Amino acid sequence: MKRLKNCEMERIHCRKRVDGLVEILESRHGWITAKKLACWLNERTLRAMANASGGRIITGQKGYKAARWATPSEIAHSANWLEHQAKAMLERADIIRSTHLAKRLLRTQKIRRVRR
C-alpha cells in the first residue's frame, strides 16, 4: 500500500470533515447557526469548511445551510453577501496599502530633507 504524504493525508481528512458537515446540514433542511455548530467546530474552521465545500454549503446572517435545500433567493442572497464582504475587504486592503505607502513616502522625504 502506498504511503500518503502528510499534506495528502490532511487533504483527505479535510475532505472527510467537509463531507461530514455537508451531511449534517443536509439532514436538516433549514439554517443552522454557527453557535449551534460551535460545539463541533470553531467559527474560523466552519468558514474554512464552507469555503472548501465547493458550493455545497451556503452562508448568511442566519448561519449555514446545505445549498441542496436552499431556495434560489437564498443562493442569490448568500452570493451577494459574499460579494459585499469581498468588496469591503478589497477596500480595506487598498486603504492599508495607500496609508502604508503614504507614510513610507513621507518618511523618505523627511530623510532626504535631513541629508541635504
Sine and cosine of phi, psi and omega as CSV:
sin_phi,cos_phi,sin_psi,cos_psi,sin_omega,cos_omega
0.00,0.00,0.72,-0.69,-0.03,-1.00
-0.95,0.32,0.74,-0.67,0.05,-1.00
-0.98,0.19,0.71,-0.71,0.01,-1.00
-1.00,0.02,0.62,-0.78,0.10,-0.99
-0.95,0.32,0.35,-0.94,-0.02,-1.00
-0.82,0.57,-0.71,0.70,-0.04,-1.00
-0.91,0.42,-0.57,0.82,0.04,-1.00
-0.93,0.38,-0.64,0.76,0.02,-1.00
-0.91,0.42,-0.64,0.77,0.03,-1.00
-0.89,0.45,-0.65,0.76,0.03,-1.00
-0.88,0.47,-0.69,0.73,0.01,-1.00
-0.90,0.43,-0.70,0.71,0.02,-1.00
-0.87,0.48,-0.70,0.71,0.00,-1.00
-0.89,0.46,-0.70,0.71,0.00,-1.00
-0.87,0.49,-0.64,0.76,0.02,-1.00
-0.91,0.41,-0.64,0.77,0.02,-1.00
-0.92,0.40,-0.65,0.76,0.04,-1.00
-0.89,0.45,-0.71,0.71,0.03,-1.00
-0.86,0.51,-0.62,0.78,0.03,-1.00
-0.90,0.44,-0.67,0.74,0.03,-1.00
-0.91,0.42,-0.67,0.74,0.04,-1.00
-0.87,0.50,-0.68,0.74,0.02,-1.00
-0.86,0.51,-0.70,0.72,0.02,-1.00
-0.87,0.49,-0.73,0.68,-0.04,-1.00
-0.92,0.38,-0.58,0.82,0.01,-1.00
-0.95,0.30,-0.40,0.92,0.02,-1.00
-0.96,0.28,-0.34,0.94,0.08,-1.00
-0.90,-0.43,0.73,-0.69,-0.07,-1.00
-1.00,0.08,-0.07,1.00,-0.05,-1.00
-0.93,-0.36,-0.20,-0.98,0.03,-1.00
-0.98,0.18,0.55,-0.84,0.12,-0.99
-0.83,-0.56,0.80,-0.60,-0.03,-1.00
-0.95,0.32,0.42,-0.91,0.05,-1.00
-0.88,0.48,-0.56,0.83,-0.01,-1.00
-0.88,0.48,-0.67,0.74,0.01,-1.00
-0.93,0.36,-0.55,0.83,0.00,-1.00
-0.99,0.13,-0.19,0.98,-0.07,-1.00
-0.90,0.43,-0.38,0.93,0.05,-1.00
-0.93,0.36,-0.34,0.94,-0.02,-1.00
-0.98,-0.20,-0.67,0.74,-0.07,-1.00
-0.59,-0.81,0.49,-0.87,0.09,-1.00
-0.98,0.19,0.25,-0.97,-0.12,-0.99
-0.89,0.46,-0.61,0.79,0.01,-1.00
-0.89,0.46,-0.69,0.73,0.02,-1.00
-0.92,0.40,-0.64,0.77,0.05,-1.00
-0.85,0.53,-0.73,0.68,0.01,-1.00
-0.88,0.47,-0.66,0.75,0.00,-1.00
-0.91,0.42,-0.64,0.77,0.00,-1.00
-0.94,0.35,-0.63,0.77,0.06,-1.00
-0.88,0.47,-0.64,0.77,0.02,-1.00
-0.91,0.42,-0.59,0.81,-0.03,-1.00
-1.00,0.09,0.01,1.00,-0.11,-0.99
-0.98,0.18,-0.07,1.00,-0.01,-1.00
0.92,0.40,0.53,0.85,0.03,-1.00
1.00,0.07,0.04,1.00,-0.01,-1.00
-0.98,0.21,-0.30,0.95,0.03,-1.00
-0.86,-0.50,0.77,-0.64,0.10,-0.99
-0.95,-0.32,0.41,-0.91,0.00,-1.00
-0.81,-0.59,0.35,-0.94,0.04,-1.00
-0.13,-0.99,-0.13,-0.99,-0.01,-1.00
-0.91,0.42,-0.37,0.93,0.00,-1.00
-1.00,0.10,-0.21,0.98,0.00,-1.00
0.81,-0.58,-0.79,-0.62,-0.07,-1.00
-0.81,-0.58,0.53,-0.85,-0.01,-1.00
-0.48,-0.88,0.57,-0.82,0.10,-0.99
-0.93,0.37,0.81,-0.59,-0.01,-1.00
-0.86,0.52,-0.46,0.89,0.00,-1.00
-0.84,0.55,-0.57,0.82,-0.04,-1.00
-0.98,-0.20,0.07,1.00,-0.04,-1.00
-0.99,0.16,0.57,-0.82,0.08,-1.00
-0.98,0.20,0.31,-0.95,0.06,-1.00
-0.83,0.55,-0.59,0.81,0.00,-1.00
-0.95,0.32,-0.55,0.83,0.07,-1.00
-0.93,0.38,-0.62,0.78,0.05,-1.00
-0.89,0.46,-0.74,0.68,0.00,-1.00
-0.89,0.45,-0.67,0.74,0.00,-1.00
-0.89,0.46,-0.69,0.73,0.01,-1.00
-0.88,0.47,-0.71,0.70,0.02,-1.00
-0.90,0.44,-0.68,0.74,0.03,-1.00
-0.89,0.45,-0.65,0.76,0.00,-1.00
-0.89,0.46,-0.69,0.72,0.04,-1.00
-0.90,0.43,-0.64,0.77,0.04,-1.00
-0.90,0.43,-0.63,0.78,0.04,-1.00
-0.89,0.45,-0.71,0.71,0.04,-1.00
-0.88,0.47,-0.68,0.73,-0.01,-1.00
-0.88,0.47,-0.68,0.73,0.01,-1.00
-0.88,0.47,-0.71,0.70,0.01,-1.00
-0.89,0.46,-0.64,0.77,0.01,-1.00
-0.93,0.38,-0.63,0.78,0.04,-1.00
-0.91,0.42,-0.64,0.76,0.05,-1.00
-0.89,0.45,-0.67,0.74,0.02,-1.00
-0.89,0.46,-0.67,0.74,0.03,-1.00
-0.88,0.48,-0.67,0.74,0.03,-1.00
-0.89,0.46,-0.67,0.74,0.01,-1.00
-0.90,0.43,-0.71,0.70,0.02,-1.00
-0.87,0.50,-0.73,0.68,-0.02,-1.00
-0.88,0.47,-0.74,0.68,-0.05,-1.00
-0.93,0.37,-0.61,0.79,0.04,-1.00
-0.90,0.44,-0.70,0.71,0.00,-1.00
-0.90,0.44,-0.70,0.72,-0.01,-1.00
-0.91,0.42,-0.63,0.77,0.01,-1.00
-0.90,0.44,-0.69,0.72,0.03,-1.00
-0.90,0.44,-0.65,0.76,0.01,-1.00
-0.90,0.44,-0.67,0.74,0.02,-1.00
-0.89,0.45,-0.70,0.71,0.03,-1.00
-0.88,0.48,-0.69,0.73,0.02,-1.00
-0.87,0.49,-0.68,0.73,0.00,-1.00
-0.89,0.45,-0.68,0.74,0.01,-1.00
-0.91,0.42,-0.64,0.77,0.02,-1.00
-0.90,0.44,-0.66,0.75,0.01,-1.00
-0.90,0.44,-0.67,0.74,0.01,-1.00
-0.89,0.46,-0.66,0.75,0.00,-1.00
-0.89,0.45,-0.64,0.77,-0.02,-1.00
-0.92,0.39,-0.63,0.78,-0.06,-1.00
-0.95,0.32,-0.43,0.90,-0.05,-1.00
-0.95,0.32,0.00,0.00,0.00,0.00
